[in-house]
Amino acid sequence: MLAICCVAQFMVVLDVSIVNVALPQMRDRLGLSVTGQQWVVNAYTLTFAGLLMLGGRAADLFGRRRVFLAGLALFTTCSLLGGLAQNGTWLIVARAAQGVGGAILAPSTLSLLTSTFRDPHERRRALGAWSATAASGAAVGVLVGGVLTDLLDWRWVLIVNVPIGVALVVAASIVLLESRSEDAPRSLDLPGAVAVTGGLALVVYGIVSTDTHSWGSPTTVATLAAGAALLAMFALLEGRFAAQPLVPLGIFRRRAVSVANAVALTVGGSLFGVYFFLSLYMQQVAGYSPLRAGLAFLPAGISTMFGSLAGARLVARLGARRQLVLGPVIAAGGVAWLAGLGYGDGYATHILGPLLLFGVGLGLGFVPMTLAATTGVPVHQAGLASGLINTTRQVGGAVGLAAMATIASRVAGDRLASGASSPVSLTAGYDRAFVVSTVLLVIGALLALGLPARRTGAAH
C-alpha cells in the first residue's frame, strides 16, 4: 500500500515539472507563445491546486480506495489525450483536465497513509518515504522529460504516464482496502471549489497578462479584481454560507497547520521558479540538448531524496520547527548562489553546487512541513489537511511562477532595449527570478519560527 501511494504521488508531482525541458520543442511543434509555455505548466497547477481540497474531502466521504482509483483513471486518460494534442489549445485543456485527475488522486494517497499508519514511529517512516518520493518528483521530472524529449518526442513526457497508470490501477484494485471517515460531512462544497479555482486562475492570468498589458491597464485591473472578488466570495462561503464548507476555517486555529501551509506557499513558489527558469537557461542560453538539461538536474533529484530520507530521522531529534527553519535556509543559500549566474558560466562551478544545496534544503523541509500540517488533526479531517498542504504548495508555485515570469520578462526586455545581446538579456531576467525565489525561501524560514516548540513525538 505504501509503495502504491508513493508511486502515485510521485507521478502526480513529476508532471508539474516533466514538461519544463520539453517546452522549447512544444513551442516549435505547436506554435506556443511565451505565455502559452507558462500555461502548459500553470493549467495543470491551477486545477490541481484549486480542486485538491475537494479531492481530499471526497476521499473522506466516498471512500479513499474508490477516489484513488477514479483520480488515477482520469489522470491517466488525460495524459494520453495531452500526448496526442495537435495544437496549443488542445494541449493546455488536456493539462487542465489532467490537473483535475491529480487533484482527486494526490490527497487520497496521503489520506490513506495518515489513516492507516497510526503508530507514531510507523507514521513517521511512512511519511518519510512519501515525502522523499514527492520531494524528488520535481527534479526527476526534469530528468525524465529531457530523456524522453531528446530520445523520442515531447509527446512521450505525457504518454509515459499511461503504462504506469494502468499498472497502478491493477495493483491498487488488488491491494488497497476501502476506508472512509464515518464523521465526514455528507456533501461536497462545489460552489466553494469553483470559486477558489476560478479566483486563482484569474489572479494568475492577470499577473501573466502584464507581459502585454501594463499593471495599471483596464484589462489587468479588471482581471485581478475579478480574481480577488472570487477568492473573497470563497472565504465568505466557507465562513458563513456553506452548510458543509470545503475548508472549515476553524482548522486554521491550529497554529501548526496555519504555519505549515504558509511555509508551503513560499516553498512552492521557489521550487516552481527554480526548475522552470533554470531549464530555460540551460536550453535557450547555454545551448544544452533536452537530454543534457535533464541529466544536469539529476543531482538535485538525488540530493532532494537524500534530504527527505535524512529528514525523516532528523526531525525526531531537532523537532519540526528547527528543521523547517533549517531546510529553507539551506535551499535559499543554493538559490542565492544561482542568482549570480552569468552568460557562459560553467555547470560544474556555477550550477552543480546550487542544485545540491537547493535539493538537500527542500528535502529536509518537506518532512516537518507535512508532519506539522497533519499531526494532531482529527482522523475525519485527514483528507482535508492533506489536500490543504498540497494546495498551498501548488498555489504558491502557480502565483510565484507567474510573478517571476513577469519580472524576468521585464528585466530581459529592458536589457535588450539597452543594447545587450539576447543571451545576456535572458540571463539577467532569469537571475532576477532567482533573487525572488531566494527571498521567498527566507520568508518561509522566518514563518517556520512560528511553529509550536515541541518535538514530533510529543505532537503525535
Residue pairs with C-beta under 8 A, 6 or more apart in sequence:
1 112
1 116
1 175
1 176
2 113
2 126
2 129
2 130
4 168
4 171
4 172
4 175
4 176
5 109
5 110
5 112
5 113
5 130
6 109
6 129
6 130
6 133
7 133
7 164
7 168
8 68
8 72
8 105
8 106
8 109
8 168
8 172
9 106
9 109
9 110
9 130
9 133
9 134
9 137
10 133
10 134
10 136
10 137
10 140
11 75
11 137
11 161
11 164
11 165
11 168
12 48
12 75
12 102
12 105
12 106
12 137
13 133
13 134
13 137
13 138
13 141
14 137
14 138
14 140
14 141
14 144
15 44
15 79
15 98
15 102
15 141
15 158
15 161
16 41
16 44
16 45
16 48
16 137
16 138
16 141
16 272
16 394
16 397
17 137
17 138
17 139
17 141
17 142
17 145
17 275
17 276
18 141
18 142
18 144
18 145
18 157
18 158
19 26
19 40
19 41
19 44
19 95
19 145
19 157
19 158
20 41
20 141
20 142
20 145
20 275
20 276
20 279
20 280
21 142
21 145
21 146
21 149
21 157
21 279
21 283
21 290
21 293
21 294
22 145
22 148
22 149
22 154
22 157
22 290
23 32
23 37
23 40
23 279
23 280
24 280
24 283
24 284
24 290
25 149
25 153
25 154
25 290
26 32
26 37
26 40
26 88
26 91
26 154
27 33
27 36
27 37
29 154
30 85
30 86
30 87
30 88
30 91
31 87
31 88
32 40
32 88
34 211
34 409
35 208
35 209
35 211
35 212
36 88
36 92
38 208
38 401
38 402
38 405
39 92
39 208
40 91
40 92
40 95
41 272
41 276
41 401
42 204
42 208
42 398
42 401
42 402
43 92
43 93
43 95
43 96
43 99
44 95
44 96
44 98
44 99
44 102
45 99
45 272
45 394
45 397
45 398
45 401
46 96
46 99
46 197
46 200
46 201
46 204
46 398
47 96
47 97
47 99
47 100
47 103
47 197
48 99
48 100
48 102
48 103
48 106
48 394
49 103
49 197
49 200
49 390
49 391
49 394
49 395
49 397
49 398
50 103
50 193
50 196
50 197
50 198
50 200
50 201
50 391
51 99
51 100
51 103
51 104
51 193
51 197
52 103
52 106
52 107
52 387
52 388
52 390
52 391
52 394
53 107
53 193
53 196
53 246
53 247
53 384
53 387
53 388
53 391
54 103
54 188
54 189
54 190
54 193
54 246
54 387
55 67
55 71
55 103
55 104
55 105
55 106
55 107
55 108
55 383
55 387
56 107
56 108
56 111
56 383
56 384
56 385
56 386
56 387
56 388
57 184
57 185
57 188
57 189
57 246
57 383
57 384
57 387
58 67
58 104
58 188
58 383
59 67
59 68
59 107
59 108
59 111
59 112
59 180
59 383
60 111
60 180
60 181
60 184
60 380
60 381
60 382
60 383
60 384
61 180
61 181
61 184
61 185
61 186
61 187
61 188
62 180
63 178
63 179
63 180
64 108
64 111
64 112
64 115
64 176
64 178
64 179
64 180
64 383
65 112
65 172
65 176
65 177
65 178
65 179
66 178
67 104
67 108
68 105
68 108
68 109
68 112
68 172
68 176
69 169
69 172
69 173
70 104
71 101
71 102
71 103
71 104
71 105
71 106
71 108
72 101
72 105
72 165
72 168
72 169
72 172
73 101
73 165
73 169
74 97
74 100
74 101
74 104
74 105
75 98
75 101
75 102
75 104
75 105
75 161
75 165
76 101
76 161
76 162
76 164
76 165
76 166
76 169
77 101
78 94
78 95
78 97
78 98
78 100
78 101
79 98
79 158
79 159
79 160
79 161
79 162
79 165
80 158
80 159
80 161
80 162
81 94
81 97
82 91
82 94
82 95
82 98
82 158
83 155
83 156
83 157
83 158
83 159
83 162
84 155
85 91
85 94
85 155
94 158
98 158
106 387
106 390
107 383
107 386
107 387
107 390
108 383
109 130
110 130
110 370
110 374
110 382
110 386
110 390
111 382
111 383
111 386
112 176
112 179
113 123
113 126
113 127
113 130
114 123
114 127
114 374
114 379
114 382
114 385
114 386
115 179
115 181
115 379
115 382
116 126
116 179
117 123
117 125
117 126
117 127
120 456
120 457
120 460
123 460
124 312
124 315
124 316
124 371
124 456
124 460
125 312
127 312
127 367
127 370
127 371
127 374
128 308
128 309
128 311
128 312
128 313
128 367
129 312
130 370
131 308
131 311
131 312
131 363
131 366
131 367
131 370
132 304
132 305
132 308
132 309
132 312
132 363
133 305
134 366
135 304
135 305
135 307
135 308
135 362
135 363
135 366
136 301
136 302
136 304
136 305
136 308
136 359
136 363
138 271
138 275
138 304
139 275
139 297
139 298
139 300
139 301
139 304
139 359
140 301
141 275
142 275
142 279
142 293
142 294
142 297
142 300
142 301
143 294
143 295
143 297
143 298
143 301
144 157
144 160
144 294
145 157
145 290
145 294
146 289
146 290
146 291
146 292
146 293
146 294
146 295
146 297
147 290
147 291
147 294
147 295
148 154
148 156
148 157
148 160
149 156
149 157
149 290
149 291
149 294
150 289
150 290
150 291
150 292
150 294
151 291
181 379
181 380
181 382
181 383
182 380
183 378
183 379
183 380
184 380
184 383
185 244
186 244
187 243
187 244
188 244
188 246
189 237
189 238
189 242
189 244
189 245
189 246
191 237
191 242
192 234
192 237
192 238
192 242
192 245
192 246
192 247
193 246
195 230
195 231
195 233
195 234
195 237
196 230
196 231
196 234
196 246
198 227
198 230
199 227
199 228
199 229
199 230
199 231
199 233
199 234
200 227
200 231
200 395
200 398
200 399
201 227
202 223
202 224
202 226
202 227
202 230
203 223
203 224
203 227
203 228
203 231
203 399
204 227
204 398
204 399
204 402
205 223
205 227
206 220
206 223
206 224
206 227
207 224
207 399
207 402
207 403
207 406
208 402
208 405
208 406
209 219
209 220
209 223
210 220
210 406
211 405
211 406
211 409
213 219
213 220
214 220
235 249
237 245
238 245
238 246
238 247
238 248
238 249
239 245
239 249
247 384
247 388
248 381
248 384
251 257
251 377
251 381
251 384
251 385
251 388
252 258
252 261
254 376
254 377
255 450
255 451
255 452
256 320
256 372
256 373
256 375
256 376
256 451
256 452
256 459
257 372
257 373
257 377
257 385
257 388
259 372
259 447
259 448
259 450
259 451
260 324
260 369
260 370
260 372
260 373
260 389
260 451
261 373
261 388
261 389
261 392
262 392
262 444
262 447
263 324
263 328
263 365
263 369
263 444
263 447
263 448
264 369
264 373
264 389
264 392
264 393
264 396
265 392
265 393
265 395
265 396
265 444
266 328
266 396
266 440
266 441
266 443
266 444
266 447
267 328
267 331
267 362
267 365
267 369
267 393
267 396
267 440
267 441
267 444
268 392
268 393
268 394
268 395
268 396
268 397
268 400
269 396
269 397
269 399
269 400
269 401
269 403
269 404
269 437
269 440
270 331
270 335
270 400
270 437
270 438
270 440
270 441
270 444
271 362
271 393
271 397
272 396
272 397
272 398
272 400
272 401
273 400
273 401
273 404
273 433
273 434
273 436
273 437
273 440
274 335
274 338
274 358
274 434
274 437
275 297
276 401
276 404
276 405
277 404
277 408
277 430
277 433
277 434
278 297
278 338
278 351
278 430
279 293
279 297
280 426
280 430
281 341
281 426
281 427
281 430
282 288
282 292
282 293
282 296
283 289
283 290
283 293
284 423
284 426
285 343
285 423
285 426
285 427
285 430
286 347
288 296
296 347
296 351
296 355
297 355
299 352
299 355
299 356
299 359
300 355
300 356
300 358
300 359
301 359
302 359
303 355
303 356
303 357
303 358
303 359
303 360
303 363
304 359
304 360
304 362
304 363
305 363
306 359
306 360
306 363
307 327
307 359
307 360
307 361
307 362
307 363
307 364
307 366
308 363
308 364
308 366
308 367
309 363
310 363
310 364
311 323
311 327
311 363
311 364
311 365
311 366
311 367
311 368
312 367
314 323
314 364
315 323
315 367
315 368
315 371
315 456
316 455
316 456
316 457
318 326
319 368
319 453
319 454
319 455
319 456
320 368
320 371
320 372
320 375
320 451
320 454
320 455
320 456
320 459
321 368
321 448
321 449
321 451
321 452
321 453
321 454
323 364
323 365
323 367
323 368
324 365
324 368
324 369
324 372
324 445
324 448
324 451
325 445
325 448
325 449
326 361
326 364
326 365
327 361
327 362
327 363
327 364
327 365
327 366
327 368
328 361
328 365
328 441
328 442
328 444
328 445
328 448
329 361
329 441
329 442
329 445
330 357
330 360
330 361
330 364
331 357
331 358
331 360
331 361
331 362
331 365
331 441
332 361
332 438
332 441
332 442
332 445
333 357
333 361
334 353
334 354
334 355
334 356
334 357
334 358
334 359
334 361
335 354
335 358
335 434
335 437
335 438
335 441
336 434
336 435
336 438
337 350
337 353
337 354
337 357
338 350
338 351
338 354
338 355
338 358
338 434
339 431
339 432
339 434
339 435
339 437
339 438
340 350
340 431
341 350
341 351
341 427
341 430
341 431
341 434
342 350
342 427
343 421
343 423
343 424
343 427
345 351
361 441
365 444
368 456
369 389
370 389
371 456
371 459
372 451
372 459
373 385
373 386
373 388
373 389
374 382
374 385
374 386
374 389
375 456
375 459
375 460
376 459
377 384
377 385
396 440
400 436
400 437
400 440
403 436
404 433
404 436
404 437
405 433
407 429
407 432
407 433
407 436
408 429
408 430
408 432
408 433
409 429
410 429
411 428
411 429
411 432
412 425
412 426
412 428
412 429
413 425
415 424
415 425
415 428
415 429
416 422
416 425
420 428
452 459
